Structures are given as C-alpha cells and as structure tokens.
Amino acid sequence: MIERLIPSTKESLPVIGLGTWQAFDVSSQQESDVLNDVINGMFKAGGKLIDSSPMYGRAEEVIGTISEASSIQNKFFYATKVWTQGREGGIRQMNDSFRKLKRSSIDLMQIHNLVDWKTHLATLRQWKEEGKVRYIGITHYMDSMHEDLEKIIRSEPVDFVQFNYSITSRNAEKRLLPAAADHGVATLVNRPFGEGSLFARVKAKNLPAWTKDQGIENWASFFLKFIISHPAVTCVIPGTGNPDHVVDNMKAGQGSLPDDAIRERMAAFVKNL
C-alpha cells in the first residue's frame, strides 16, 4: 500500500485506515467475530490506522478486545479522541480509553469536534512529553468548522488534523489542506463516502471505462483514490463493519493515483450523474 509521511516525525503511515463509528458499536460475539475479520482484512491488505472515539459507544472496547487476542496487536496505529468538558473530565475519559483499548500508550489522541480544545491541548502536551501519547490532533466533520481548524493548526503545535473531505465535498481544498501542508500537520479524512450518499448516487451504475487505466476496480476505490491523490492527504479512514468492503477500500491504496486532470474528470463525472 502507498504510504505517506507524518510531517512532525517522518514516520510512514498507510494511506487507507479504518473508521469505527457505528460499525464497531456492537455487543454480541457473532458481531465481534465479523469485526475481527474486518481488522485482520485491513491489516493483511496493508492498513494500519484504526480511528475511534468514546463517542462511538462500545467501539473502543471492541477494538481492544479483538486486538488483544491477536498476534498483531502491536502492529496497529491506534487513534482515539477526548470528547468532554474540563481538565479532570478529559483525563478520566482518556484514561478510560487507554483501559478499553488495552494500551499503555496511544499513538494519536485527538480533541473530538474541538470540544474544550484549549483545556485538553494543555493536558495532551504534557502527556506527549511523558510518552503517554505519541501524537496530538484535533478533529471536526463539518465544512463550517474548517476555518477554526485552520486557525488552530496555524497557531498551535499539533501533529494531526482530521476533517471531512470527499469528491462532492471539497471545501477542505480551499484553505485547510494547503494550511496543513504549509505547517507540517498530518491529515486524516473522515466522511469520504458522504455517509453513504455517494454509493446511493452511483447505485446500479457502471464505472466509466477510462477508470481502468487508473487501476480502479470498484466505486469505493474511485472515491478513495480521488481523496488520496491530493498530496496533502496523509490517510483516509472509511468506516465499515463488512469484511468484503474493507478489502475494496484497501485496494484504493494500491497502484497509481489520478493526476490533476483525471481528478477533475472524476469529479465532473460524479457531479453529472
């Protein structure tokens, strides 16, 4: 799989990861067994980053239980978030995440939707110095918050910024992605499929013939290759609880990437559907 460097350390990261919102909030053993196949399928295809949050119900606990039973537990890049008000509340919630994920350190701790971000950023800077977290990040999922994200990455020392971006939602291209590149901040992309709306848009439609030259075999690869072909994108985190879908997603991280002309052709094709 294609890899990109995290600017603050030059550590490499595969360009396709795994989001866990909704899909990993499960309670039965049967459901967990399926998610075990998802995680193993991602890893076998070259994926590494798993993104979660205390907002996602049982997701952190499910990830921790599945990974603990695996021989590849320490091969993943674990990313989660703090999502509460107040210093002490944030510390309690983050410590709960360590326990649920069964980790003594977290690769990336992000401030979810910028909730009380100044308070948590101070804690995370200290924790980074102590080695409890390796990287610090901030997140949001709405175009209207891109300006706030941009201001923070221009003024504060953070390693990652996570935000929404897709072939039909390109606001991040205007200022946020360039700002991340300029200030050496890694980027995680959420909502790459528009919460499923993109698949509804192409339902029962064939891929255009010219996509074969780009190594695109399915619509998931079409949408994901568009995103990762932007040079300022470090990793995109499509969420799924389906083992077949995770294989399709991972294929986007292999082979060549569209150039600027092909990117615009892809966007125009989807717009005109």
TIROMAR-811674 format. One record per residue (C-alpha): residue number from 1; y, x, z. Coordinates in steps of 0.1 Angstrom, whole numbers. Example, Ala and Ser with C-alpha at 12.3 -4.5 7.8 and 13.67 -1.06 7.14 Angstrom:
! TIROMAR-811674
<atom><i>1</i><Y>-45</Y><X>123</X><Z>78</Z></atom>
<atom><i>2</i><Y>-11</Y><X>137</X><Z>71</Z></atom>
***
This chain:
! TIROMAR-811674
<atom><i>1</i><Y>0</Y><X>0</X><Z>0</Z></atom>
<atom><i>2</i><Y>36</Y><X>10</X><Z>-7</Z></atom>
<atom><i>3</i><Y>53</Y><X>24</X><Z>24</Z></atom>
<atom><i>4</i><Y>90</Y><X>27</X><Z>34</Z></atom>
<atom><i>5</i><Y>106</Y><X>50</X><Z>60</Z></atom>
<atom><i>6</i><Y>121</Y><X>37</X><Z>92</Z></atom>
<atom><i>7</i><Y>155</Y><X>54</X><Z>89</Z></atom>
<atom><i>8</i><Y>160</Y><X>64</X><Z>125</Z></atom>
<atom><i>9</i><Y>128</Y><X>84</X><Z>127</Z></atom>
<atom><i>10</i><Y>114</Y><X>87</X><Z>92</Z></atom>
<atom><i>11</i><Y>81</Y><X>71</X><Z>103</Z></atom>
<atom><i>12</i><Y>65</Y><X>53</X><Z>74</Z></atom>
<atom><i>13</i><Y>57</Y><X>16</X><Z>75</Z></atom>
<atom><i>14</i><Y>37</Y><X>-5</X><Z>50</Z></atom>
<atom><i>15</i><Y>60</Y><X>-29</X><Z>32</Z></atom>
<atom><i>16</i><Y>39</Y><X>-60</X><Z>39</Z></atom>
<atom><i>17</i><Y>32</Y><X>-71</X><Z>75</Z></atom>
<atom><i>18</i><Y>22</Y><X>-103</X><Z>93</Z></atom>
<atom><i>19</i><Y>43</Y><X>-130</X><Z>109</Z></atom>
<atom><i>20</i><Y>27</Y><X>-152</X><Z>136</Z></atom>
<atom><i>21</i><Y>50</Y><X>-182</X><Z>140</Z></atom>
<atom><i>22</i><Y>29</Y><X>-215</X><Z>143</Z></atom>
<atom><i>23</i><Y>-2</Y><X>-199</X><Z>127</Z></atom>
<atom><i>24</i><Y>-12</Y><X>-180</X><Z>159</Z></atom>
<atom><i>25</i><Y>-3</Y><X>-206</X><Z>184</Z></atom>
<atom><i>26</i><Y>-40</Y><X>-217</X><Z>189</Z></atom>
<atom><i>27</i><Y>-63</Y><X>-224</X><Z>218</Z></atom>
<atom><i>28</i><Y>-98</Y><X>-227</X><Z>205</Z></atom>
<atom><i>29</i><Y>-123</Y><X>-199</X><Z>200</Z></atom>
<atom><i>30</i><Y>-130</Y><X>-211</X><Z>165</Z></atom>
<atom><i>31</i><Y>-94</Y><X>-208</X><Z>156</Z></atom>
<atom><i>32</i><Y>-91</Y><X>-174</X><Z>171</Z></atom>
<atom><i>33</i><Y>-122</Y><X>-162</X><Z>151</Z></atom>
<atom><i>34</i><Y>-103</Y><X>-172</X><Z>119</Z></atom>
<atom><i>35</i><Y>-72</Y><X>-153</X><Z>131</Z></atom>
<atom><i>36</i><Y>-94</Y><X>-123</X><Z>138</Z></atom>
<atom><i>37</i><Y>-103</Y><X>-123</X><Z>101</Z></atom>
<atom><i>38</i><Y>-66</Y><X>-126</X><Z>92</Z></atom>
<atom><i>39</i><Y>-57</Y><X>-95</X><Z>113</Z></atom>
<atom><i>40</i><Y>-87</Y><X>-75</X><Z>100</Z></atom>
<atom><i>41</i><Y>-80</Y><X>-85</X><Z>64</Z></atom>
<atom><i>42</i><Y>-44</Y><X>-74</X><Z>68</Z></atom>
<atom><i>43</i><Y>-55</Y><X>-40</X><Z>82</Z></atom>
<atom><i>44</i><Y>-81</Y><X>-34</X><Z>55</Z></atom>
<atom><i>45</i><Y>-55</Y><X>-41</X><Z>28</Z></atom>
<atom><i>46</i><Y>-31</Y><X>-15</X><Z>43</Z></atom>
<atom><i>47</i><Y>-9</Y><X>-37</X><Z>65</Z></atom>
<atom><i>48</i><Y>2</Y><X>-26</X><Z>100</Z></atom>
<atom><i>49</i><Y>31</Y><X>-45</X><Z>115</Z></atom>
<atom><i>50</i><Y>24</Y><X>-78</X><Z>134</Z></atom>
<atom><i>51</i><Y>55</Y><X>-97</X><Z>144</Z></atom>
<atom><i>52</i><Y>56</Y><X>-122</X><Z>173</Z></atom>
<atom><i>53</i><Y>77</Y><X>-138</X><Z>200</Z></atom>
<atom><i>54</i><Y>75</Y><X>-156</X><Z>233</Z></atom>
<atom><i>55</i><Y>90</Y><X>-185</X><Z>213</Z></atom>
<atom><i>56</i><Y>57</Y><X>-187</X><Z>193</Z></atom>
<atom><i>57</i><Y>36</Y><X>-204</X><Z>220</Z></atom>
<atom><i>58</i><Y>3</Y><X>-186</X><Z>226</Z></atom>
<atom><i>59</i><Y>7</Y><X>-162</X><Z>197</Z></atom>
<atom><i>60</i><Y>13</Y><X>-130</X><Z>218</Z></atom>
<atom><i>61</i><Y>-17</Y><X>-138</X><Z>240</Z></atom>
<atom><i>62</i><Y>-39</Y><X>-145</X><Z>210</Z></atom>
<atom><i>63</i><Y>-28</Y><X>-112</X><Z>193</Z></atom>
<atom><i>64</i><Y>-35</Y><X>-93</X><Z>225</Z></atom>
<atom><i>65</i><Y>-70</Y><X>-108</X><Z>230</Z></atom>
<atom><i>66</i><Y>-80</Y><X>-103</X><Z>193</Z></atom>
<atom><i>67</i><Y>-67</Y><X>-67</X><Z>191</Z></atom>
<atom><i>68</i><Y>-81</Y><X>-57</X><Z>225</Z></atom>
<atom><i>69</i><Y>-116</Y><X>-65</X><Z>213</Z></atom>
<atom><i>70</i><Y>-111</Y><X>-44</X><Z>181</Z></atom>
<atom><i>71</i><Y>-117</Y><X>-8</X><Z>175</Z></atom>
<atom><i>72</i><Y>-84</Y><X>-7</X><Z>156</Z></atom>
<atom><i>73</i><Y>-63</Y><X>-19</X><Z>185</Z></atom>
<atom><i>74</i><Y>-40</Y><X>11</X><Z>184</Z></atom>
<atom><i>75</i><Y>-36</Y><X>12</X><Z>147</Z></atom>
<atom><i>76</i><Y>-11</Y><X>-17</X><Z>145</Z></atom>
<atom><i>77</i><Y>26</Y><X>-17</X><Z>148</Z></atom>
<atom><i>78</i><Y>34</Y><X>-43</X><Z>175</Z></atom>
<atom><i>79</i><Y>67</Y><X>-61</X><Z>172</Z></atom>
<atom><i>80</i><Y>79</Y><X>-89</X><Z>195</Z></atom>
<atom><i>81</i><Y>111</Y><X>-103</X><Z>210</Z></atom>
<atom><i>82</i><Y>131</Y><X>-113</X><Z>240</Z></atom>
<atom><i>83</i><Y>144</Y><X>-148</X><Z>239</Z></atom>
<atom><i>84</i><Y>161</Y><X>-159</X><Z>271</Z></atom>
<atom><i>85</i><Y>193</Y><X>-156</X><Z>291</Z></atom>
<atom><i>86</i><Y>201</Y><X>-130</X><Z>317</Z></atom>
<atom><i>87</i><Y>191</Y><X>-95</X><Z>325</Z></atom>
<atom><i>88</i><Y>163</Y><X>-103</X><Z>351</Z></atom>
<atom><i>89</i><Y>150</Y><X>-132</X><Z>330</Z></atom>
<atom><i>90</i><Y>148</Y><X>-109</X><Z>300</Z></atom>
<atom><i>91</i><Y>130</Y><X>-82</X><Z>320</Z></atom>
<atom><i>92</i><Y>105</Y><X>-108</X><Z>332</Z></atom>
<atom><i>93</i><Y>99</Y><X>-122</X><Z>297</Z></atom>
<atom><i>94</i><Y>95</Y><X>-87</X><Z>282</Z></atom>
<atom><i>95</i><Y>70</Y><X>-77</X><Z>309</Z></atom>
<atom><i>96</i><Y>51</Y><X>-109</X><Z>302</Z></atom>
<atom><i>97</i><Y>49</Y><X>-98</X><Z>265</Z></atom>
<atom><i>98</i><Y>35</Y><X>-64</X><Z>275</Z></atom>
<atom><i>99</i><Y>8</Y><X>-82</X><Z>295</Z></atom>
<atom><i>100</i><Y>0</Y><X>-108</X><Z>268</Z></atom>
<atom><i>101</i><Y>-2</Y><X>-82</X><Z>241</Z></atom>
<atom><i>102</i><Y>-21</Y><X>-59</X><Z>264</Z></atom>
<atom><i>103</i><Y>2</Y><X>-29</X><Z>256</Z></atom>
<atom><i>104</i><Y>16</Y><X>-3</X><Z>279</Z></atom>
<atom><i>105</i><Y>44</Y><X>2</X><Z>253</Z></atom>
<atom><i>106</i><Y>58</Y><X>-19</X><Z>225</Z></atom>
<atom><i>107</i><Y>66</Y><X>-5</X><Z>191</Z></atom>
<atom><i>108</i><Y>95</Y><X>-28</X><Z>184</Z></atom>
<atom><i>109</i><Y>113</Y><X>-51</X><Z>208</Z></atom>
<atom><i>110</i><Y>138</Y><X>-74</X><Z>192</Z></atom>
<atom><i>111</i><Y>165</Y><X>-97</X><Z>206</Z></atom>
<atom><i>112</i><Y>155</Y><X>-131</X><Z>191</Z></atom>
<atom><i>113</i><Y>183</Y><X>-150</X><Z>174</Z></atom>
<atom><i>114</i><Y>208</Y><X>-128</X><Z>192</Z></atom>
<atom><i>115</i><Y>203</Y><X>-148</X><Z>225</Z></atom>
<atom><i>116</i><Y>224</Y><X>-129</X><Z>252</Z></atom>
<atom><i>117</i><Y>221</Y><X>-98</X><Z>230</Z></atom>
<atom><i>118</i><Y>246</Y><X>-76</X><Z>248</Z></atom>
<atom><i>119</i><Y>227</Y><X>-80</X><Z>281</Z></atom>
<atom><i>120</i><Y>193</Y><X>-73</X><Z>266</Z></atom>
<atom><i>121</i><Y>205</Y><X>-44</X><Z>244</Z></atom>
<atom><i>122</i><Y>216</Y><X>-25</X><Z>276</Z></atom>
<atom><i>123</i><Y>181</Y><X>-30</X><Z>291</Z></atom>
<atom><i>124</i><Y>164</Y><X>-20</X><Z>258</Z></atom>
<atom><i>125</i><Y>184</Y><X>12</X><Z>255</Z></atom>
<atom><i>126</i><Y>172</Y><X>22</X><Z>289</Z></atom>
<atom><i>127</i><Y>136</Y><X>12</X><Z>281</Z></atom>
<atom><i>128</i><Y>137</Y><X>32</X><Z>249</Z></atom>
<atom><i>129</i><Y>148</Y><X>63</X><Z>268</Z></atom>
<atom><i>130</i><Y>119</Y><X>57</X><Z>293</Z></atom>
<atom><i>131</i><Y>94</Y><X>52</X><Z>264</Z></atom>
<atom><i>132</i><Y>85</Y><X>16</X><Z>272</Z></atom>
<atom><i>133</i><Y>97</Y><X>6</X><Z>237</Z></atom>
<atom><i>134</i><Y>99</Y><X>28</X><Z>206</Z></atom>
<atom><i>135</i><Y>124</Y><X>8</X><Z>186</Z></atom>
<atom><i>136</i><Y>151</Y><X>-18</X><Z>193</Z></atom>
<atom><i>137</i><Y>160</Y><X>-46</X><Z>169</Z></atom>
<atom><i>138</i><Y>180</Y><X>-78</X><Z>165</Z></atom>
<atom><i>139</i><Y>170</Y><X>-110</X><Z>146</Z></atom>
<atom><i>140</i><Y>181</Y><X>-143</X><Z>131</Z></atom>
<atom><i>141</i><Y>168</Y><X>-167</X><Z>105</Z></atom>
<atom><i>142</i><Y>200</Y><X>-183</X><Z>91</Z></atom>
<atom><i>143</i><Y>224</Y><X>-172</X><Z>64</Z></atom>
<atom><i>144</i><Y>253</Y><X>-183</X><Z>87</Z></atom>
<atom><i>145</i><Y>244</Y><X>-155</X><Z>111</Z></atom>
<atom><i>146</i><Y>242</Y><X>-127</X><Z>86</Z></atom>
<atom><i>147</i><Y>278</Y><X>-118</X><Z>94</Z></atom>
<atom><i>148</i><Y>271</Y><X>-114</X><Z>131</Z></atom>
<atom><i>149</i><Y>240</Y><X>-93</X><Z>124</Z></atom>
<atom><i>150</i><Y>261</Y><X>-71</X><Z>101</Z></atom>
<atom><i>151</i><Y>288</Y><X>-66</X><Z>127</Z></atom>
<atom><i>152</i><Y>262</Y><X>-55</X><Z>153</Z></atom>
<atom><i>153</i><Y>244</Y><X>-30</X><Z>131</Z></atom>
<atom><i>154</i><Y>278</Y><X>-15</X><Z>121</Z></atom>
<atom><i>155</i><Y>288</Y><X>-10</X><Z>158</Z></atom>
<atom><i>156</i><Y>256</Y><X>-7</X><Z>179</Z></atom>
<atom><i>157</i><Y>227</Y><X>18</X><Z>177</Z></atom>
<atom><i>158</i><Y>198</Y><X>-4</X><Z>167</Z></atom>
<atom><i>159</i><Y>167</Y><X>6</X><Z>147</Z></atom>
<atom><i>160</i><Y>158</Y><X>-27</X><Z>131</Z></atom>
<atom><i>161</i><Y>174</Y><X>-59</X><Z>119</Z></atom>
<atom><i>162</i><Y>153</Y><X>-90</X><Z>110</Z></atom>
<atom><i>163</i><Y>166</Y><X>-118</X><Z>89</Z></atom>
<atom><i>164</i><Y>158</Y><X>-144</X><Z>62</Z></atom>
<atom><i>165</i><Y>157</Y><X>-135</X><Z>26</Z></atom>
<atom><i>166</i><Y>138</Y><X>-149</X><Z>-4</Z></atom>
<atom><i>167</i><Y>140</Y><X>-153</X><Z>-42</Z></atom>
<atom><i>168</i><Y>160</Y><X>-185</X><Z>-37</Z></atom>
<atom><i>169</i><Y>179</Y><X>-175</X><Z>-6</Z></atom>
<atom><i>170</i><Y>197</Y><X>-143</X><Z>-15</Z></atom>
<atom><i>171</i><Y>227</Y><X>-142</X><Z>8</Z></atom>
<atom><i>172</i><Y>214</Y><X>-110</X><Z>25</Z></atom>
<atom><i>173</i><Y>220</Y><X>-91</X><Z>-7</Z></atom>
<atom><i>174</i><Y>258</Y><X>-96</X><Z>-4</Z></atom>
<atom><i>175</i><Y>265</Y><X>-75</X><Z>27</Z></atom>
<atom><i>176</i><Y>236</Y><X>-74</X><Z>52</Z></atom>
<atom><i>177</i><Y>211</Y><X>-54</X><Z>32</Z></atom>
<atom><i>178</i><Y>238</Y><X>-29</X><Z>20</Z></atom>
<atom><i>179</i><Y>251</Y><X>-25</X><Z>56</Z></atom>
<atom><i>180</i><Y>216</Y><X>-18</X><Z>68</Z></atom>
<atom><i>181</i><Y>211</Y><X>9</X><Z>42</Z></atom>
<atom><i>182</i><Y>245</Y><X>24</X><Z>49</Z></atom>
<atom><i>183</i><Y>239</Y><X>26</X><Z>87</Z></atom>
<atom><i>184</i><Y>203</Y><X>37</X><Z>86</Z></atom>
<atom><i>185</i><Y>188</Y><X>5</X><Z>100</Z></atom>
<atom><i>186</i><Y>153</Y><X>-7</X><Z>90</Z></atom>
<atom><i>187</i><Y>149</Y><X>-43</X><Z>78</Z></atom>
<atom><i>188</i><Y>123</Y><X>-69</X><Z>84</Z></atom>
<atom><i>189</i><Y>124</Y><X>-100</X><Z>62</Z></atom>
<atom><i>190</i><Y>114</Y><X>-134</X><Z>76</Z></atom>
<atom><i>191</i><Y>111</Y><X>-168</X><Z>57</Z></atom>
<atom><i>192</i><Y>100</Y><X>-150</X><Z>25</Z></atom>
<atom><i>193</i><Y>85</Y><X>-183</X><Z>12</Z></atom>
<atom><i>194</i><Y>113</Y><X>-206</X><Z>24</Z></atom>
<atom><i>195</i><Y>89</Y><X>-220</X><Z>50</Z></atom>
<atom><i>196</i><Y>65</Y><X>-230</X><Z>22</Z></atom>
<atom><i>197</i><Y>91</Y><X>-247</X><Z>0</Z></atom>
<atom><i>198</i><Y>86</Y><X>-221</X><Z>-28</Z></atom>
<atom><i>199</i><Y>50</Y><X>-229</X><Z>-31</Z></atom>
<atom><i>200</i><Y>58</Y><X>-266</X><Z>-34</Z></atom>
<atom><i>201</i><Y>82</Y><X>-256</X><Z>-62</Z></atom>
<atom><i>202</i><Y>56</Y><X>-239</X><Z>-83</Z></atom>
<atom><i>203</i><Y>27</Y><X>-262</X><Z>-75</Z></atom>
<atom><i>204</i><Y>4</Y><X>-266</X><Z>-105</Z></atom>
<atom><i>205</i><Y>25</Y><X>-242</X><Z>-125</Z></atom>
<atom><i>206</i><Y>11</Y><X>-211</X><Z>-141</Z></atom>
<atom><i>207</i><Y>26</Y><X>-176</X><Z>-136</Z></atom>
<atom><i>208</i><Y>47</Y><X>-166</X><Z>-167</Z></atom>
<atom><i>209</i><Y>28</Y><X>-143</X><Z>-190</Z></atom>
<atom><i>210</i><Y>52</Y><X>-114</X><Z>-185</Z></atom>
<atom><i>211</i><Y>43</Y><X>-110</X><Z>-148</Z></atom>
<atom><i>212</i><Y>10</Y><X>-94</X><Z>-158</Z></atom>
<atom><i>213</i><Y>29</Y><X>-62</X><Z>-167</Z></atom>
<atom><i>214</i><Y>42</Y><X>-62</X><Z>-131</Z></atom>
<atom><i>215</i><Y>7</Y><X>-64</X><Z>-115</Z></atom>
<atom><i>216</i><Y>15</Y><X>-99</X><Z>-102</Z></atom>
<atom><i>217</i><Y>-17</Y><X>-120</X><Z>-98</Z></atom>
<atom><i>218</i><Y>-6</Y><X>-149</X><Z>-77</Z></atom>
<atom><i>219</i><Y>26</Y><X>-167</X><Z>-66</Z></atom>
<atom><i>220</i><Y>26</Y><X>-150</X><Z>-32</Z></atom>
<atom><i>221</i><Y>28</Y><X>-116</X><Z>-49</Z></atom>
<atom><i>222</i><Y>55</Y><X>-130</X><Z>-72</Z></atom>
<atom><i>223</i><Y>77</Y><X>-140</X><Z>-43</Z></atom>
<atom><i>224</i><Y>70</Y><X>-110</X><Z>-21</Z></atom>
<atom><i>225</i><Y>73</Y><X>-84</X><Z>-49</Z></atom>
<atom><i>226</i><Y>108</Y><X>-97</X><Z>-56</Z></atom>
<atom><i>227</i><Y>117</Y><X>-91</X><Z>-19</Z></atom>
<atom><i>228</i><Y>102</Y><X>-56</X><Z>-15</Z></atom>
<atom><i>229</i><Y>117</Y><X>-45</X><Z>-48</Z></atom>
<atom><i>230</i><Y>150</Y><X>-44</X><Z>-31</Z></atom>
<atom><i>231</i><Y>153</Y><X>-8</X><Z>-19</Z></atom>
<atom><i>232</i><Y>169</Y><X>-17</X><Z>14</Z></atom>
<atom><i>233</i><Y>139</Y><X>-38</X><Z>25</Z></atom>
<atom><i>234</i><Y>116</Y><X>-20</X><Z>48</Z></atom>
<atom><i>235</i><Y>89</Y><X>-47</X><Z>55</Z></atom>
<atom><i>236</i><Y>85</Y><X>-84</X><Z>49</Z></atom>
<atom><i>237</i><Y>65</Y><X>-105</X><Z>73</Z></atom>
<atom><i>238</i><Y>49</Y><X>-136</X><Z>57</Z></atom>
<atom><i>239</i><Y>32</Y><X>-158</X><Z>83</Z></atom>
<atom><i>240</i><Y>-3</Y><X>-171</X><Z>77</Z></atom>
<atom><i>241</i><Y>-34</Y><X>-181</X><Z>96</Z></atom>
<atom><i>242</i><Y>-55</Y><X>-181</X><Z>64</Z></atom>
<atom><i>243</i><Y>-77</Y><X>-150</X><Z>56</Z></atom>
<atom><i>244</i><Y>-75</Y><X>-157</X><Z>19</Z></atom>
<atom><i>245</i><Y>-38</Y><X>-160</X><Z>20</Z></atom>
<atom><i>246</i><Y>-33</Y><X>-127</X><Z>38</Z></atom>
<atom><i>247</i><Y>-53</Y><X>-110</X><Z>11</Z></atom>
<atom><i>248</i><Y>-30</Y><X>-125</X><Z>-15</Z></atom>
<atom><i>249</i><Y>1</Y><X>-114</X><Z>5</Z></atom>
<atom><i>250</i><Y>-11</Y><X>-79</X><Z>9</Z></atom>
<atom><i>251</i><Y>-16</Y><X>-75</X><Z>-29</Z></atom>
<atom><i>252</i><Y>22</Y><X>-76</X><Z>-33</Z></atom>
<atom><i>253</i><Y>25</Y><X>-43</X><Z>-16</Z></atom>
<atom><i>254</i><Y>4</Y><X>-25</X><Z>-42</Z></atom>
<atom><i>255</i><Y>13</Y><X>-12</X><Z>-77</Z></atom>
<atom><i>256</i><Y>46</Y><X>-11</X><Z>-94</Z></atom>
<atom><i>257</i><Y>77</Y><X>-31</X><Z>-84</Z></atom>
<atom><i>258</i><Y>101</Y><X>-50</X><Z>-106</Z></atom>
<atom><i>259</i><Y>133</Y><X>-33</X><Z>-117</Z></atom>
<atom><i>260</i><Y>167</Y><X>-50</X><Z>-115</Z></atom>
<atom><i>261</i><Y>163</Y><X>-67</X><Z>-149</Z></atom>
<atom><i>262</i><Y>129</Y><X>-81</X><Z>-141</Z></atom>
<atom><i>263</i><Y>141</Y><X>-92</X><Z>-106</Z></atom>
<atom><i>264</i><Y>168</Y><X>-113</X><Z>-122</Z></atom>
<atom><i>265</i><Y>144</Y><X>-127</X><Z>-148</Z></atom>
<atom><i>266</i><Y>121</Y><X>-137</X><Z>-119</Z></atom>
<atom><i>267</i><Y>149</Y><X>-154</X><Z>-100</Z></atom>
<atom><i>268</i><Y>161</Y><X>-172</X><Z>-131</Z></atom>
<atom><i>269</i><Y>126</Y><X>-185</X><Z>-138</Z></atom>
<atom><i>270</i><Y>122</Y><X>-200</X><Z>-104</Z></atom>
<atom><i>271</i><Y>157</Y><X>-214</X><Z>-105</Z></atom>
<atom><i>272</i><Y>150</Y><X>-232</X><Z>-137</Z></atom>
<atom><i>273</i><Y>118</Y><X>-248</X><Z>-126</Z></atom>
***
